[in-house]
Amino acid sequence: MSLNILWFLLIAVLWIGYFVLEGFDFGVGALLRIVGRDEKGRRVLINTIGPVWDGNEVWLLTAGGATFAAFPEWYATMFSGFYLALVLILVCLIVRGVAFEYRGKGHSDVWRARWDWAILITSWVLALLWGVAFANIVRGVPIDAAHEYTGGFFNLLNPFALVMGVTTLLLFLTHGAIYLALKTTEEVRGRARTFATTVGPFAVLVMAVAVVWQQFIRGTTLSMIVGAVAVLALVAAYGLTRAGRDGWAFVLSAVSTAALVIGWFCSLYPDVLPSTTDPAFSLNIENAASTPYTLTLMSWVALAFVPLILAYQAWSYWVFRKRISVKNIPPSPTEAPVYAGGPDPKVSS
């Protein structure tokens, strides 16, 4: 196996990890005021991802850094061509991260509500935009002989890209709801399961349309098989959620997410950014790659540090594996404390 192929596969693995982990993360954020209908419910939702959401974003940073180092032509063309879309993604990621950190800094309901809406809106937008972005990578964009993007922002909003964006949005909502069913108890768990079983069939239907459409645009035998696995795994996750098997349902929704991303890279190979202007202008794993020396050095660095990162993240998920209940949430400063023995003893009769 050449180093070019190896780094194409490693970048694919990084994006798979990002979509699987940040997928349920986005789903939880998008459901903040839908499943978490009161303050304690919303705090339960935030606590399910509180210890891991920032670690999940490491996969994005690593994928971007690996693309820049291994395939600089791909990075340069993609980031210049998708500039406005990627700036919007970056702004949403920043606002979302700030919202998680600042939500608990104030003591008023209005303060928390504003940050709640920031988390919810940015989560919906990000779940949609990532599907749009990768649909355009798979479909191809206008690139000239100098490997420069010649289209505009609205070229990215083509029908296939919008359908794939809706696919990732519904998939992440379902993935996040199943994760909440796994990580919570009582009313919050019940609402999460209800949402997953309500939205799940729509996610399956739209994903099936997107996968079939992808085969007509740029399909291979392998991408067709993997796409079928993505759809069937989501169907199985839906059935397991209805049966109350939350753990296996989450595993299957993660498999569905991973298979969807694998299908994208199977359709791409050996290109990394196809040209719709002329196939000869496409960027591939050869003409977009760094020098062999750079790829060799990067391979040794990855061999040393990637296992450590994976071990640390696995440990963090293991430590915070237990379910969370509203009973574990203390009253907020604006809520009156509840006393087991009756009314507040400080209040005179």
C-alpha positions in Angstrom: 0.0 0.0 0.0 1.4 3.4 -1.0 1.6 6.3 1.5 -0.9 8.2 -0.6 -3.5 5.5 -0.2 -2.6 5.1 3.5 -3.2 8.8 4.2 -6.4 8.8 2.2 -7.7 6.0 4.4 -6.5 7.7 7.6 -8.3 10.9 6.7 -11.4 8.8 6.0 -11.1 7.2 9.5 -10.8 10.6 11.1 -13.9 11.9 9.4 -15.7 8.7 10.4 -14.8 9.2 14.0 -15.9 12.8 13.8 -19.3 12.1 12.4 -20.0 9.2 14.7 -19.0 11.1 17.8 -20.0 14.6 17.0 -23.1 13.3 15.2 -24.8 12.4 18.5 -23.3 15.5 20.0 -25.0 17.7 17.4 -28.2 15.6 17.9 -28.3 16.3 21.6 -27.7 20.0 21.1 -30.5 20.1 18.4 -32.9 18.5 20.9 -32.0 20.7 23.8 -35.4 22.4 24.0 -37.4 19.6 22.4 -36.5 16.7 24.7 -35.3 18.8 27.6 -38.6 20.7 28.2 -37.7 22.3 31.5 -34.5 23.6 33.1 -33.5 20.3 34.8 -34.3 18.3 31.7 -32.0 20.6 29.6 -29.3 20.3 32.2 -29.5 16.5 32.0 -29.1 16.8 28.2 -26.0 19.0 28.5 -24.5 16.8 31.2 -24.7 13.7 28.9 -22.3 15.4 26.5 -20.5 17.8 28.8 -17.5 15.7 29.5 -17.0 14.7 25.8 -18.2 17.3 23.4 -14.9 19.2 23.2 -13.0 16.0 22.9 -15.2 15.0 19.9 -14.1 18.2 18.1 -10.5 17.0 18.2 -11.3 14.6 15.4 -12.3 17.6 13.2 -9.1 19.5 14.0 -7.0 16.4 13.3 -8.8 15.6 10.0 -8.2 19.2 8.9 -4.6 19.2 9.9 -4.0 15.8 8.3 -5.6 17.0 5.0 -3.4 20.1 5.0 -0.2 18.1 5.6 -0.9 15.1 3.4 -2.9 16.6 0.5 -2.2 20.4 0.5 -3.7 20.9 -3.0 -7.0 19.3 -1.8 -7.0 21.5 1.3 -6.2 24.7 -0.6 -8.8 24.2 -3.3 -11.5 23.0 -0.9 -11.1 25.8 1.7 -10.9 28.5 -0.9 -13.9 27.2 -2.9 -16.0 26.5 0.2 -14.9 29.6 2.0 -18.2 31.2 2.9 -19.7 27.8 3.9 -16.7 26.9 6.0 -16.7 30.3 7.7 -20.4 29.7 8.6 -19.4 26.3 10.0 -16.6 27.8 12.0 -18.8 30.6 13.4 -21.4 28.0 14.4 -18.7 25.8 16.1 -17.4 28.8 18.0 -20.8 30.1 19.1 -21.8 26.5 20.1 -18.7 26.0 22.2 -19.1 29.4 23.9 -22.7 28.7 24.7 -21.8 25.4 26.5 -19.3 27.3 28.6 -21.3 30.4 29.3 -24.7 28.9 29.8 -24.1 28.3 33.5 -22.3 31.6 34.2 -25.5 33.6 34.6 -28.3 33.3 37.1 -31.4 34.3 35.2 -33.8 32.2 33.1 -33.4 34.7 30.2 -29.6 34.3 30.2 -29.8 30.5 30.0 -32.6 30.6 27.4 -30.5 32.7 25.0 -27.6 30.3 25.2 -29.9 27.3 24.9 -31.2 28.7 21.6 -27.6 29.3 20.5 -26.8 25.7 21.1 -30.0 24.5 19.4 -29.7 26.6 16.3 -26.0 26.1 15.7 -26.4 22.3 16.2 -29.2 22.2 13.5 -27.1 24.3 11.1 -24.0 22.3 11.6 -25.8 19.0 11.1 -27.2 20.3 7.8 -24.0 22.0 6.5 -21.7 19.0 7.0 -23.9 16.9 4.7 -24.0 19.7 2.1 -20.2 20.0 2.2 -19.5 16.4 1.7 -22.1 15.9 -0.9 -20.3 18.6 -3.0 -17.0 16.9 -2.4 -18.4 13.6 -3.7 -20.4 15.2 -6.6 -17.5 17.4 -7.6 -17.3 21.2 -8.1 -16.1 23.5 -10.9 -12.3 23.3 -10.9 -10.1 24.7 -13.7 -6.7 23.4 -15.0 -4.9 25.3 -12.2 -6.9 23.4 -9.6 -8.8 26.6 -8.6 -12.5 26.7 -7.8 -14.4 28.7 -10.4 -17.9 28.5 -9.0 -19.8 30.5 -6.4 -21.5 30.0 -3.1 -24.8 29.0 -4.7 -23.1 26.2 -6.7 -22.8 24.4 -3.4 -26.6 24.5 -2.8 -27.5 22.0 -5.6 -30.4 19.5 -5.1 -28.1 16.5 -4.3 -26.2 18.5 -1.7 -29.4 19.7 0.0 -30.8 16.2 0.1 -27.6 14.9 1.7 -27.7 17.8 4.2 -31.2 16.8 5.2 -29.9 13.2 5.5 -27.2 14.1 8.0 -29.6 16.4 9.9 -32.2 13.7 10.4 -29.5 11.0 11.0 -27.8 13.1 13.7 -31.2 13.9 15.3 -32.0 10.2 15.4 -28.4 9.3 16.6 -28.6 12.0 19.3 -32.1 10.9 20.5 -30.9 7.2 20.7 -27.8 8.4 22.7 -30.1 10.3 25.1 -32.3 7.2 25.6 -29.1 5.3 26.5 -27.7 7.9 28.8 -30.8 9.2 30.7 -33.7 7.9 32.8 -37.4 8.4 33.4 -39.2 11.2 31.5 -36.2 12.4 29.6 -35.4 8.9 28.4 -39.1 8.4 27.4 -39.2 11.7 25.4 -35.9 10.8 23.7 -37.2 7.3 22.6 -40.4 8.8 21.4 -38.5 11.4 19.3 -36.2 8.7 17.9 -39.1 6.4 16.9 -40.9 9.3 15.3 -38.1 10.8 13.3 -36.3 7.5 12.6 -38.5 6.4 9.6 -38.0 9.8 7.9 -34.3 9.5 8.4 -34.3 6.0 6.8 -36.3 7.2 3.8 -34.2 10.3 3.1 -31.0 8.4 3.6 -32.1 5.8 1.1 -32.9 8.5 -1.5 -29.5 10.1 -0.9 -27.6 6.8 -1.1 -29.3 5.8 -4.4 -28.8 9.3 -5.8 -25.1 9.1 -4.9 -24.8 5.9 -7.0 -26.1 7.6 -10.1 -23.7 10.6 -9.6 -20.6 8.8 -8.7 -21.1 5.3 -7.5 -19.0 2.1 -7.2 -20.0 -1.4 -6.2 -18.4 -0.9 -2.8 -20.1 2.4 -2.2 -23.4 0.7 -3.1 -22.9 -2.1 -0.6 -21.8 0.3 2.1 -24.7 2.6 1.4 -27.1 -0.4 1.8 -25.4 -1.2 5.1 -26.0 2.4 6.3 -29.7 2.2 5.5 -30.2 -1.2 7.0 -28.3 -0.4 10.1 -30.5 2.7 10.7 -33.6 0.5 10.2 -32.2 -1.9 12.8 -31.5 0.9 15.2 -35.1 2.1 14.9 -36.4 -1.4 15.6 -34.1 -1.8 18.6 -35.2 1.6 20.0 -38.8 0.6 19.8 -37.9 -2.6 21.7 -36.1 -0.7 24.4 -32.6 -2.0 23.5 -30.9 1.3 23.8 -27.3 0.1 23.9 -27.6 -2.0 20.7 -29.7 0.7 19.0 -26.9 3.2 19.6 -24.3 0.8 18.2 -26.4 0.4 15.1 -27.0 4.1 14.6 -23.2 4.6 15.0 -22.7 1.9 12.3 -25.1 3.7 10.0 -23.3 7.0 10.4 -19.9 5.4 9.8 -21.2 3.5 6.8 -22.6 6.7 5.2 -19.2 8.4 5.5 -17.4 5.3 4.2 -19.7 5.4 1.2 -18.6 8.9 0.5 -14.9 8.0 0.4 -15.6 4.8 -1.6 -17.3 7.0 -4.2 -14.4 9.5 -4.2 -11.4 7.2 -4.6 -8.9 7.7 -6.2 -10.0 11.4 -6.5 -10.2 13.7 -3.5 -12.1 16.5 -5.2 -13.5 15.8 -8.6 -13.9 18.6 -11.2 -17.2 19.0 -12.9 -15.5 21.2 -15.5 -13.3 18.5 -16.9 -12.4 15.2 -15.2 -8.8 15.8 -16.2 -8.7 18.8 -13.8 -9.8 16.7 -10.8 -7.6 16.4 -7.7 -6.6 12.9 -6.8 -4.4 11.1 -4.3 -1.4 11.6 -6.5 -1.5 15.2 -7.8 -2.8 16.6 -4.6 -0.4 14.9 -2.2 2.7 16.1 -0.4 6.2 14.8 -1.0 7.0 11.2 0.0 9.3 12.5 2.7 6.5 14.5 4.3 4.1 11.5 4.2 6.7 9.2 5.7 7.4 11.6 8.6 3.7 12.1 9.2 3.2 8.3 9.3 5.7 7.9 12.1 4.1 10.7 14.1 0.7 9.2 13.6 1.9 5.8 14.6 3.2 7.2 17.9 0.3 9.5 18.9 -3.0 8.2 17.4 -3.1 5.2 19.8 -2.6 7.5 22.7 -5.5 9.8 21.6 -7.8 6.8 21.0 -6.9 5.3 24.4 -7.6 8.6 26.2 -11.0 9.1 24.5 -12.0 5.6 25.2 -11.1 6.1 28.9 -13.1 9.3 29.1 -16.2 7.6 27.7 -15.8 4.7 30.1 -15.5 7.0 33.1 -18.7 8.9 32.2 -20.7 5.9 31.1 -23.5 6.0 33.6 -27.0 7.2 33.0 -28.0 10.7 34.3 -31.3 11.4 36.0 -33.0 14.7 36.9 -32.6 13.6 40.5 -28.8 14.1 40.0 -29.3 17.8 39.1 -29.2 20.3 42.0 -31.6 23.3 41.9 -30.5 26.2 39.9 -30.1 29.6 41.6 -33.5 30.7 40.4 -35.3 27.6 41.6 -36.8 27.3 45.0 -35.1 24.4 46.9 -37.3 21.4 47.7 -37.2 20.0 51.3 -38.1 16.4 51.9 -39.7 17.2 55.2 -42.1 19.8 54.0 -42.1 23.5 53.3 -38.9 25.7 53.5 -38.2 26.0 57.3 -36.9 29.6 56.6 -40.4 30.7 55.5 -42.5 31.6 58.5 -46.1 30.6 58.8 
